[in-house]
Amino acid sequence: MLADLLDVVRGRLGEVDLRQQAQRDEFQRRLDRHLRPLISIVRDLYGGGVSPEELRRVAGDLGSLIVHAWVTRSDYLRGVDSDRENQAPWWNSRHAVVAACYADRWAGGFAGVRDRIPYLRELGVTHLRLLPPFRASDTHDDGGFSVASYRETNPNLGSIEELAELGQVLHENGISLMLDVVLSRNAPEHPWSLAAARHNSFFEKFYWIQPDGPTGEASQRSVWAQGPAWERVVPDDPTDRRRVRTSEHAHQWDLDWTNPRVFVAMAGEMLHVAGLGAQVLRVGSPWHLWRPVEGAGDVLSRGRTVLRALDVLLQIVAPSVVLESNDPAELQVPAGGVHVADGLDRSALIWSSIATRDATLLAEHIRRDKNLVRGKGRLQPVRNHDALQWAFPDELVVAAGLNPDAHRRFLGEFYSGRFEGSFASNPAVPARSGRVGAAVCGTSASLAGVRNEPGPGADRVILAHAVAFSLGGVPELWLGDELGVLDDPLWSLETGHDKDPRWANRPRVDQATIDSRHDLFSVSGRLYGSIRRLLELRGAAPEFDGQAVIDFDTRNEPVLGYQRPGSDGSVLLCLANFSDWTQYVTGETLSGFQARALRLQDEAELDLRDGVLLEAHGWAWIRCTPRRSLDD
């Protein structure tokens, strides 16, 4: 069967004359290496569910997709592919820095982003994540994630051609573009959905549609609810009783990945986005892909197999492009297709430590955290575009002697300002996970209390970034946080945003705000200078290469400690004081290191026998040398 499928694919590949194509030999070498594994995975995924004739048709269509996607890939991007095949993974470089934004909120659109490239370079940014810039649902856009077409952009941002040009200009300036491809679902306005609504039998099979689906309108649930629910395919036609499954959001149709035609179609959309110049494609969690009827096989394993197939496909057509997940568990999967993932579980623990003035949970997480699979890397944001959710495991909280539900409830109340003595006041939403405790929307400055306590609030912002930037993973900065931008107080007044408080932490950043970075007496000037200095220090310290982190017990609950090992036997000891008061790490605690050490931020020489003093919300990166044991 495999040999037969390969013959079909090669027959389609041979229909296109490649003799005049640049990098043709490289393409052929990649085909020789990866085509058999790709078709083998597709056969294993779908061979048991469709006829041999259908599987051959799917293989033929996949062959046509591969060759046409490569032929239409620009010579510039083919050159990028060639260069990247011989380079070390970017996520292991201490110079890598991700910045993230909505193009319109941060710069007014693609043209504005292009104009602000010098600012990105000034910050040291090497990767720019643009939240989904594609045409989205007219009624429920979900921040761009309810995609109606990957072939068109949001007209308020610019054209698809402008996006492709931006991708190239960014790359020419040393910045790689990162984009999302939502694999599990799409908007009802998507061409496939519209065809299904018109009773096109081919596209009806792209979705989980029942002729007389379960009762209960999906539109009646909260936008935050998750789990299978059913929406009318044609809401305005009472005679059409068909219903479509909507698991993630009430107005986004689940794609049926058990249908191999969905695999080919979505692979085509993914390669189209890669052809726009994106070097990183965020594809979400494999949990969301393979969710057929209840009781079917291993959902997670099948989803991971889909991602592995898509990764192999990229290695043939666009090997400079990697897949990213928002699920850090994928970094522990040897055979998975994901190369990088967000460390949002650590982000939640940073904010938990700030609220409690206690680093115990984060320290325990570092101690328990497993080494990443070789070849994979973590991205470490302080926050992202979404609501801040308390996505840490229950067992971690239990090990600290706390009740998980009570702790999440406390954090939700604290950051929404309902807890007496809180310095923050942010919009709250029910946690999507269904756990007790509200998720909270807020910029870093608003979460840290800059509005009510400008000085201590700025200290907390700097502390959060100092930890995230050193904790093992590529720093990811939400643009505007480096300037102390607060929540948008008018978020609910914009059309379509009134029920989605996440828009509070997506404020617009005008040029005057960016120019305020030069005012050294302002909060924005102080934060900008401090965060830029953090990135400069990180880039100058070889210990920050790679992703390795070693735990360190400070014997002081408010003070977090961990080590970043260097190749020459030195380590960077990273300390962070989450308390509102000065804290001390004793010389006895530091006795495992030789006495002489260097604090990077001020190049001060230290004698560790005297211990280390940390101001309230203070941090230190200290280069030191471990003492050798008698057995060494």
For each residue, the residues with C-beta under 8 A, 3 or more apart:
1: 4 5 43 47 52 55
2: 5 6 36 39 40 43
3: 6 7
4: 1 7 8 56
5: 1 2 8 9 39 42 43 55 56 59
6: 2 3 9 10 35 36 39 59
7: 3 4 10 11
8: 4 5 11 12 56 59 60 63
9: 5 6 12 13 35 39 59 60 62 63 66
10: 6 7 13 14 35 63
11: 7 8 14 15 60 63
12: 8 9 15 60 61 63 64 67
13: 9 10 16 31 63 66 67
14: 10 11
15: 11 12 64 67
16: 13 67 68 71
17: 20
18: 21 24 27 28 67 71
19: 24
20: 17
21: 18 24 27 70 71
22: 75 78
23: 26 27 75 78 79 81 82
24: 18 19 21 27 28
25: 28 29
26: 23 29 30 78 81 82
27: 18 21 23 24 30 31 70 316
28: 18 24 25 31 32
29: 25 26 32 33
30: 26 27 33 34 315 316 319
31: 13 27 28 34 35 66 316
32: 28 29 35
33: 29 30 315
34: 30 31 37 38 312 315 316
35: 6 9 10 31 32 38 39 316
36: 2 6 39 40
37: 34 40 41 312
38: 34 35 41 42 62 309 312 313 316
39: 2 5 6 9 35 36 42 43 59 62
40: 2 36 37 43 44
41: 37 38 44 45 305 308 309 312
42: 5 38 39 45 46 58 59 62 260 263 309
43: 1 2 5 39 40 46 47 55
44: 40 41 47 305
45: 41 42 260 263 302 305 306 309
46: 42 43 49 50 55 58 260 263
47: 1 43 44 50 55
48:
49: 46 258 260
50: 46 47 54 55 58 260
51: 54 55
52: 1 55 56
53: 56 57
54: 50 51 57 58 260
55: 1 5 43 46 47 50 51 52 58 59 260
56: 4 5 8 52 53 59 60
57: 53 54 60 61
58: 42 46 50 54 55 61 62 260 261 263 264
59: 5 6 8 9 39 42 55 56 62 63
60: 8 9 11 12 56 57 63 64
61: 12 57 58 64 65 264
62: 9 38 39 42 58 59 65 66 264 267
63: 8 9 10 11 12 13 59 60 66 67
64: 12 15 60 61 67 68
65: 61 62 68 69 264 267 268 271
66: 9 13 31 62 63 69 70 313 316 317
67: 12 13 15 16 18 63 64 70 71
68: 16 64 65 71 72
69: 65 66 72 73 268 271 272 275 317 318
70: 21 27 66 67 73 316 317
71: 16 18 21 67 68
72: 68 69 275
73: 69 70 77 78 81 274 275 317 318
74: 77 78 168 275
75: 22 23 78 79
76: 79 80 168 171
77: 73 74 80 81 275 277 318 320
78: 22 23 26 73 74 75 81 82
79: 23 75 76 82 83
80: 76 77 83 84 171 279 320
81: 23 26 73 77 78 84 85 318 319 320
82: 23 26 78 79 85 86
83: 79 80 86 87 320
84: 80 81 87 319 320
85: 81 82 319 320
86: 82 83
87: 83 84 90
88: 92 93
89: 92 93 339 375 377
90: 87 93 96 126 127 176 474
91: 96 339 340 377 378 379 473 474 547
92: 88 89 377 545 546 547
93: 88 89 90 96 545
94: 538 539 541 542 544 545
95: 124 126 539
96: 90 91 93 126 127 474 475
97: 123 124 125 126 127 474 475 477 535
98: 125 126 127 128 129 178 379 381 474 475 476 477
99: 120 123 125 127 128 129 476 477 478 479
100: 128 129 130 131 178 381 384 385 476 477 478 479
101: 105 106 107 113 128 129 130 131 478 479 480 509
102: 105 106 130 131 143 144 385 506
103: 106 107 108 109 110 112 113 130 131 133 157
104: 107 108 109 154 156 157
105: 101 102 506 507 508 509
106: 101 102 103 112 113 116 479 480 508 509
107: 101 103 104 111 112 113 115 116 509
108: 103 104 111 112
109: 103 104 112 113 156 157 158
110: 103 113 114 133 153 157 158 162 163 165 166
111: 107 108 114 115 158 162
112: 103 106 107 108 109 115 116
113: 101 103 106 107 109 110 116 117 128 130 166
114: 110 111 117 166 169
115: 107 111 112
116: 106 107 112 113 119 120 514
117: 113 114 120 121 169 170 173 175
118: 121 122
119: 116 122 123 514
120: 99 116 117 123 125 128 173 175
121: 117 118 124 125 173 174 175
122: 118 119 532
123: 97 99 119 120 477 482 532 535
124: 95 97 121 532 535 536 539
125: 97 98 99 120 121 128 175 477
126: 90 95 96 97 98 174 175 176
127: 90 96 97 98 99 175 176 177 178 279 280 474
128: 98 99 100 101 113 120 125 170 175 176 177 178
129: 98 99 100 101 178 179 280 282 476
130: 100 101 102 103 113 133 177 178 179
131: 100 101 102 103 143 144 180 385
132: 136 143 144 145 147 179 180 182
133: 103 110 130 144 153 154 157 163 179
134: 144 147 148 149 150 152 153 154
135: 147 148 149 152 153 154 155
136: 132 141 142 144 145 146 147 148 154 187
137: 140 141 142 146 148 187 188 189 251 252
138: 141 148 189
139: 251 496
140: 137 146 187 223 249 250 251 252 496
141: 136 137 138 144 145 146 187 496
142: 136 137 145 146 223 249 251 252
143: 102 131 132 385 500 502 503 506
144: 102 131 132 133 134 136 141 147 154 180
145: 132 136 141 142 180 182 252
146: 136 137 140 141 142 185 186 187 249 251 252
147: 132 134 135 136 144 150 182 186 187 190
148: 134 135 136 137 138 152 186 187 189 190
149: 134 135 152 190 191
150: 134 147 181 269 272 273
151: 160 272
152: 134 135 148 149 155 160
153: 110 133 134 135 157 158 159 160 162 163
154: 104 133 134 135 136 144 157
155: 135 152
156: 104 109
157: 103 104 109 110 133 153 154 162 163
158: 109 110 111 153 162 163 166
159: 153 162 163
160: 151 152 153 163 164 276
161: 164 165
162: 110 111 153 157 158 159 165 166
163: 110 133 153 157 158 159 160 166 167 276 277
164: 160 161 167 168 275 276 277
165: 110 161 162 168 169
166: 110 113 114 158 162 163 169 170 177 277
167: 163 164 170 171 177 276 277 278
168: 74 76 164 165 171 172 277
169: 114 117 165 166 172 173
170: 117 128 166 167 173 175 176 177 277
171: 76 80 167 168 174 175 176 177 277 279
172: 168 169
173: 117 120 121 169 170
174: 121 126 171
175: 117 120 121 125 126 127 128 170 171
176: 90 126 127 128 170 171 279 280
177: 127 128 130 166 167 170 171 276 277 278 279 280
178: 98 100 127 128 129 130 278 279 280 281 282 324
179: 129 130 132 133 273 276 278 280 281 282
180: 131 132 144 145 281 282 283
181: 150 266 269 270 273 281 282 283
182: 132 145 147 185 186 283 284
183: 255 257 266 270 283 284 288 289 306
184: 247 248 254 255 257 284 288 289
185: 146 182 246 247 248 249 252 253 254 255 288
186: 146 147 148 182 190 192 193 252 253 255
187: 136 137 140 141 146 147 148 190 193 251 252 253
188: 137 193 194 197 231 251 252 253
189: 137 138 148 193 194
190: 147 148 149 186 187 193 194 253
191: 149 194 195
192: 186 195 196 203 206 265
193: 186 187 188 189 190 196 197 203 207 253
194: 188 189 190 191 197 198
195: 191 192 198 200 202 203
196: 192 193 199 200 203 204 206 207 209 233 244
197: 188 193 194 233 234
198: 194 195
199: 196 204
200: 195 196 203 204
201: 204 205
202: 195 205 206 261
203: 192 193 195 196 200 206 207
204: 196 199 200 201 207 209
205: 201 202 256 259 261
206: 192 196 202 203 255 256 259 261 262 265
207: 193 196 203 204 244 245 253 254 255 256
208: 244 245 254 256 292
209: 196 204 213 233 242 243 244 245
210: 213 214 230 242 243
211: 241 242
212: 241 242 243
213: 209 210 230 241 242 243 244 245
214: 210 230 243
215: 230
216: 220 229 230
217: 220 230 231 232
218: 221 229 230 231 246 250 251
219: 231 235 250 251
220: 216 217 250
221: 218 225 229 250
222: 225 430
223: 140 142 249 250 499 500
224: 429 430 431 432 439
225: 221 222 229 250 430 432
226: 247 248 432 433 434
227: 247 434
228: 245 246 247 291
229: 216 218 221 225 245 246 247 250
230: 210 213 214 215 216 217 218 243 244 245 246
231: 188 217 218 219 235 243 244 246 250 251 253
232: 217 235 240 242 243 244
233: 196 197 209 240 242 243 244
234: 197 237 240 242
235: 219 231 232
236:
237: 234 240
238:
239:
240: 232 233 234 237
241: 211 212 213
242: 209 210 211 212 213 232 233 234
243: 209 210 212 213 214 230 231 232 233
244: 196 207 208 209 213 230 231 232 233 253 254
245: 207 208 209 213 228 229 230 253 254
246: 185 218 228 229 230 231 249 250 251 252 253 254
247: 184 185 226 227 228 229 254 288 291
248: 184 185 226 252 254 288
249: 140 142 146 185 223 246 252
250: 140 218 219 220 221 223 225 229 231 246
251: 137 139 140 142 146 187 188 218 219 231 246
252: 137 140 142 145 146 185 186 187 188 246 248 249
253: 185 186 187 188 190 193 207 231 244 245 246
254: 184 185 207 208 244 245 246 247 248 291
255: 183 184 185 186 206 207 262 266
256: 205 206 207 208 259 262 292
257: 183 184 262 263 289 290 302 303 306
258: 49 290 292
259: 205 206 256 262 263
260: 42 45 46 49 50 54 55 58 263 264
261: 58 202 205 206 264 265
262: 206 255 256 257 259 265 266
263: 42 45 46 58 257 259 260 266 267 306 309
264: 58 61 62 65 260 261 267 268
265: 192 206 261 262 268 269
266: 181 183 255 262 263 269 270
267: 62 65 263 264 270 271 310 313
268: 65 69 264 265 271 272
269: 150 181 265 266 272 273
270: 181 183 266 267 273 274 281 283 310 313 314
271: 65 69 267 268 274 275 313 314 317 318
272: 69 150 151 268 269 275 276
273: 150 179 181 269 270 276 278 281
274: 73 270 271 278 281 314 317 318 321
275: 69 72 73 74 77 164 271 272 318
276: 160 163 164 167 177 179 272 273
277: 77 163 164 166 167 168 170 171 177
278: 167 177 178 179 273 274 281 321
279: 80 127 171 176 177 178 320 321 322
280: 127 129 176 177 178 179 321 322 323 324 340
281: 178 179 180 181 270 273 274 278 321 322 323 324
282: 129 178 179 180 181 323 324 325 326
283: 180 181 182 183 270 307 310 323 324 325 338
284: 182 183 184 288 325 326 327
285: 288 303 325 326 327 330
286: 289 290 300 302 303 304 306 307 325 327 330 336 338
287: 291 299 300 303 327
288: 183 184 185 247 248 284 285 291 303
289: 183 184 257 286 302 303 306 307
290: 257 258 286 299 300 302 303 306
291: 228 247 254 287 288 299
292: 208 256 258 296
293: 296
294:
295:
296: 292 293 299
297: 301 302
298: 301 302
299: 287 290 291 296 302 303
300: 286 287 290 303 304
301: 297 298 304 305
302: 45 257 286 289 290 297 298 299 305 306
303: 257 285 286 287 288 289 290 299 300 306 307
304: 286 300 301 307 308 330 333 335 336 337
305: 41 44 45 301 302 308 309
306: 45 183 257 263 286 289 290 302 303 309 310 337
307: 283 286 289 303 304 310 311 323 325 330 336 337 338
308: 41 304 305 311 312 335 336 337
309: 38 41 42 45 263 305 306 312 313 337
310: 267 270 283 306 307 313 314 323 337
311: 307 308 314 315 322 323 337 338 339
312: 34 37 38 41 308 309 315 316 337
313: 38 66 267 270 271 309 310 316 317
314: 270 271 274 310 311 317 318 319 321 322 323
315: 30 33 34 311 312 319
316: 27 30 31 34 35 38 66 70 312 313 319
317: 66 69 70 73 271 274 313 314
318: 69 73 77 81 271 274 275 314 321
319: 30 81 84 85 314 315 316
320: 77 80 81 83 84 85 279
321: 274 278 279 280 281 314 318
322: 279 280 281 311 314 339 340
323: 280 281 282 283 307 310 311 314 337 338 339 340
324: 178 280 281 282 283 338 339 340 341 342 379
325: 282 283 284 285 286 307 328 330 338 340 341 342
326: 282 284 285 341 342 344
327: 284 285 286 287 330 341
328: 325 331 341 342 343 344 345 378
329: 332 333 341
330: 285 286 304 307 325 327 333 336 338 341 376
331: 328 338 340 341 372 373 376 377 378
332: 329 370 372 373
333: 304 329 330 336 338 373
334: 373
335: 304 308
336: 286 304 307 308 330 333
337: 304 306 307 308 309 310 311 312 323
338: 283 286 307 311 323 324 325 330 331 333 341 376
339: 89 91 311 322 323 324 375 376 377
340: 91 280 322 323 324 325 331 376 377 378 379 474
341: 324 325 326 327 328 329 330 331 338 376 378 379
342: 324 325 326 328 378 379 381 384 476
343: 328 346 347 378 379 380 381 471 473
344: 326 328 347 348 381 384 389 391
345: 328 348 349 365 391 392 393
346: 343 349 350 362 365 380 468 471 473
347: 343 344 350 351 380 381 382 383 384 388 468
348: 344 345 351 352 388 389 390 391 392
349: 345 346 352 353 361 362 365 392
350: 346 347 353 354 362 382 464 467 468
351: 347 348 354 355 388 411 415 447 464
352: 348 349 355 356 361 362 390 392 407 411
353: 349 350 356 357 358 359 361 362 560 578
354: 350 351 357 447 448 460 463 464 578
355: 351 352 410 411 414 415 422
356: 352 353 578
357: 353 354 558 578 579 580
358: 353 361 557 558 578
359: 353 362 363 554 557 558 559 560 576 578
360: 363 364 400 557
361: 349 352 353 358 364 365 392 396 397 400
362: 346 349 350 352 353 359 365 366 467 560
363: 359 360 366 367 551 553 554 560 561 562
364: 360 361 367 368 396 399 400
365: 345 346 349 361 362 368 369 392 396
366: 362 363 369 471 549 551 562
367: 363 364 551
368: 364 365 396
369: 365 366 549
370: 332
371: 548
372: 331 332 376 377 378 547
373: 331 332 333 334 376
374:
375: 89 339
376: 330 331 338 339 340 341 372 373
377: 89 91 92 331 339 340 372 473 474 547
378: 91 328 331 340 341 342 343 372 472 473 474 547
379: 91 98 324 340 341 342 343 473 474 476
380: 343 346 347 468 469 471 472 473 474 475 476
381: 98 100 342 343 344 347 384 468 476 477 478
382: 347 350 444 464 465 468 476 477 478 481
383: 347 388 442 443 444 447 478 481 505
384: 100 342 344 347 381 476 478
385: 100 102 131 143 478 502 505 506
386: 389 502
387: 429 432 439 440 441 501 502 505
388: 347 348 351 383 415 439 440 441 442 447
389: 344 348 386 431 432 433 439
390: 348 352 407 408 411 412 431 435 437 439
391: 344 345 348 433
392: 345 348 349 352 361 365 396 397
393: 345 396 397
394: 397 398 404
395: 398 399
396: 361 364 365 368 392 393 399 400
397: 361 392 393 394 400 402 403 404 407
398: 394 395 401 402 403 404
399: 364 395 396
400: 360 361 364 396 397
401: 398
402: 397 398 406 407
403: 397 398 406 407
404: 394 397 398 407 408 435
405: 408 409 435 436 437
406: 402 403 409 410 436
407: 352 390 397 402 403 404 410 411 437
408: 390 404 405 411 412 431 435 436 437
409: 405 406 412 413 436 437
410: 355 406 407 413 414 419 437
411: 351 352 355 390 407 408 414 415 437 440
412: 390 408 409 415 416 428 431 437 438 439 440
413: 409 410 416 418 419 422 438
414: 355 410 411 418 419 422 424
415: 351 355 388 411 412 422 424 426 428 440 442 447
416: 412 413 424 425 426 427 428 438 440
417: 422 424 425 426
418: 413 414 422
419: 410 413 414 422
420:
421:
422: 355 413 414 415 417 418 419 425 449
423: 448 449 452 453 456 457
424: 414 415 416 417 442 446 447 448 449 452
425: 416 417 422 446 451 452
426: 415 416 417 440 441 442 446 447 487 504 505
427: 416 440 441 442 487 491 501 504
428: 412 415 416 438 439 440 441 501
429: 224 387 438 439 440 441 501 502
430: 222 224 225 438 439
431: 224 389 390 408 412 434 435 436 437 438 439
432: 224 225 226 387 389 439
433: 226 389 391
434: 226 227 431
435: 390 404 405 408 431
436: 405 406 408 409 431
437: 390 405 407 408 409 410 411 412 431
438: 412 413 416 428 429 430 431
439: 224 387 388 389 390 412 428 429 430 431 432
440: 387 388 411 412 415 416 426 427 428 429 447
441: 387 388 426 427 428 429 487 501 502 504 505
442: 383 388 415 424 426 427 446 447 487 504 505
443: 383 446 447 478 480 481 485 486 487 505 507
444: 382 383 447 448 461 464 465 478 481 484
445: 448 450 451 457 458 461 481 484 485 486 523 527
446: 424 425 426 442 443 449 450 451 486 487 504 505
447: 351 354 383 388 415 424 426 440 442 443 444
448: 354 423 424 444 445 457 458 460 461 464
449: 422 423 424 446 452 453 456 457 460
450: 445 446 453 454 457 458 461 484 486 523
451: 425 445 446 454 457 486
452: 423 424 425 449 457
453: 423 449 450 456 457
454: 450 451 457 458 523
455: 458 459
456: 423 449 453 459 460 580 616 617
457: 423 445 448 449 450 451 452 453 454 460 461 523
458: 445 448 450 454 455 461 462 484 523 526 527
459: 455 456 462 463 616 617 618
460: 354 448 449 456 457 463 464 617
461: 444 445 448 450 457 458 464 465 481 484 527
462: 458 459 465 466 527 530 531 534 617 619
463: 354 459 460 466 467 576 577 578 617 618 619
464: 350 351 354 382 444 448 460 461 467 468
465: 382 444 461 462 468 469 475 477 481 530 531 534
466: 462 463 469 470 534 576 619 621
467: 350 362 463 464 470 471 560 574 576 619
468: 346 347 350 380 381 382 464 465 471 473 475 476
469: 380 465 466 475 534 535 538
470: 466 467 538 544 562 564 572 574 621
471: 343 346 366 380 467 468 549 562 574
472: 378 380 547 548 549 562 564
473: 91 343 346 377 378 379 380 468 547
474: 90 91 96 97 98 127 340 377 378 379 380
475: 96 97 98 380 465 468 469 535 538
476: 98 99 100 129 342 379 380 381 382 384 468
477: 97 98 99 100 123 125 381 382 465 481 482 531
478: 99 100 101 381 382 383 384 385 443 444 481
479: 99 100 101 106 482 509
480: 101 106 443 483 485 507 509 513
481: 382 383 443 444 445 461 465 477 478 484 485 527 531
482: 123 477 479 517 527 528 531 532
483: 480 509 513 514 516 517 524 527 528
484: 444 445 450 458 461 481 523 524 527
485: 443 445 480 481 507 509 513 524
486: 443 445 446 450 451 507
487: 426 427 441 442 443 446 491 504 505 507
488: 491 503 504 505 506 507 508
489: 504
490: 493 494
491: 427 487 488 494 497 501 503 504 506 507
492: 497 498 501 503
493: 490 497 498
494: 490 491 497 498 503
495:
496: 139 140 141 500
497: 491 492 493 494 500 503
498: 492 493 494
499: 223
500: 143 223 496 497 503
501: 387 427 428 429 441 491 492 504
502: 143 385 386 387 429 441 505 506
503: 143 488 491 492 494 497 500 506
504: 426 427 441 442 446 487 488 489 491 501 507
505: 383 385 387 426 441 442 443 446 487 488 502
506: 102 105 143 385 488 491 502 503
507: 105 443 480 485 486 487 488 491 504
508: 105 106 488
509: 101 105 106 107 479 480 483 485 513 514
510: 513 514
511: 514 515
512: 515 516
513: 480 483 485 509 510 516 524
514: 116 119 483 509 510 511 517
515: 511 512 518
516: 483 512 513 519 522 524 525
517: 482 483 514 524 525 528 529
518: 515 525
519: 516 522 524 525
520: 525 526 529
521: 525
522: 516 519 525 526
523: 445 450 454 457 458 484 526 527
524: 483 484 485 513 516 517 519 527 528
525: 516 517 518 519 520 521 522 528 529
526: 458 520 522 523 529 530
527: 445 458 461 462 481 482 483 484 523 524 530 531
528: 482 483 517 524 525 531 532
529: 517 520 525 526 532 533
530: 462 465 526 527 533 534
531: 462 465 477 481 482 527 528 534 535
532: 122 123 124 482 528 529 535 536
533: 529 530 536 537 601
534: 462 465 466 469 530 531 537 538
535: 97 123 124 469 475 531 532 538 539
536: 124 532 533 539 540
537: 533 534 540 541 600 601 621
538: 94 469 470 475 534 535 541 544
539: 94 95 124 535 536 544
540: 536 537 600
541: 94 537 538 544 564 572 600 621 623
542: 94 545 566 567 568
543: 564 565 566 570 571 572 623
544: 94 470 538 539 541 564 572
545: 92 93 94 542 567
546: 92
547: 91 92 372 377 378 472 473
548: 371 472 564 565
549: 366 369 471 472 562 563 564
550: 562 563 564 565 571
551: 363 366 367 561 562 563
552: 561 562 563 573
553: 363 561 589
554: 359 363 559 560 561 575 585 589
555: 585 586 589
556: 559 583 584 585 589
557: 358 359 360
558: 357 358 359 577 578 579 583
559: 359 554 556 575 576 577 578 579 583 585 614
560: 353 359 362 363 467 554 574 575 576 578
561: 363 551 552 553 554 573 574 575 576 585
562: 363 366 470 471 472 549 550 551 552 573 574
563: 549 550 551 552 571 572 573 574
564: 470 472 541 543 544 548 549 550 571 572 574
565: 543 548 550 571
566: 542 543 569 570 571 572 623
567: 542 545
568: 542
569: 566 625 626
570: 543 566 623 624 625
571: 543 550 563 564 565 566 593 623 624 625 626
572: 470 541 543 544 563 564 566 600 621 622 623 624
573: 552 561 562 563 590 593 597 620 621 622 623 624
574: 467 470 471 560 561 562 563 564 619 620 621 622
575: 554 559 560 561 585 612 614 619 620 622
576: 359 463 466 467 559 560 561 614 618 619
577: 463 558 559 582 583 614 615 616 617 618 619
578: 353 354 356 357 358 359 463 558 559 560 617
579: 357 558 559 582 583 616 617
580: 357 456 616 617
581: 616
582: 577 579 613 614 615 616 618
583: 556 558 559 577 579 613 614
584: 556 611 612 613 614
585: 554 555 556 559 561 575 589 590 611 612 614
586: 555 589 590 611
587: 590 591 608 609 610 611
588: 591
589: 553 554 555 556 585 586 611
590: 573 585 586 587 593 608 609 611 612 624
591: 587 588 608 609 627
592: 626 627
593: 571 573 590 597 608 624 625 626 627
594: 597 608 624 625 626 627
595: 607 608 609
596: 605 606 607 608 624 625
597: 573 593 594 605 606 607 608 622 623 624 625
598: 603 604 605 606 622 623 624
599: 602 603 604 605 606 620 621 622
600: 537 540 541 572 603 621 622 623
601: 533 537 620 621
602: 599
603: 598 599 600
604: 598 599
605: 596 597 598 599
606: 596 597 598 599 610 612 622
607: 595 596 597 610
608: 587 590 591 593 594 595 596 597 611 612 622 624
609: 587 590 591 595
610: 587 606 607
611: 584 585 586 587 589 590 608
612: 575 584 585 590 606 608 620 622
613: 582 583 584
614: 559 575 576 577 582 583 584 585 618 619 620
615: 577 582 618
616: 456 459 577 579 580 581 582
617: 456 459 460 462 463 577 578 579 580
618: 459 463 576 577 582 614 615
619: 462 463 466 467 574 575 576 577 614
620: 573 574 575 599 601 612 614
621: 466 470 537 541 572 573 574 599 600 601
622: 572 573 574 575 597 598 599 600 606 608 612
623: 541 543 566 570 571 572 573 597 598 600
624: 570 571 572 573 590 593 594 596 597 598 608
625: 569 570 571 593 594 596 597
626: 569 571 592 593 594
627: 591 592 593 594
628: 632
629: 632
630:
631:
632: 628 629
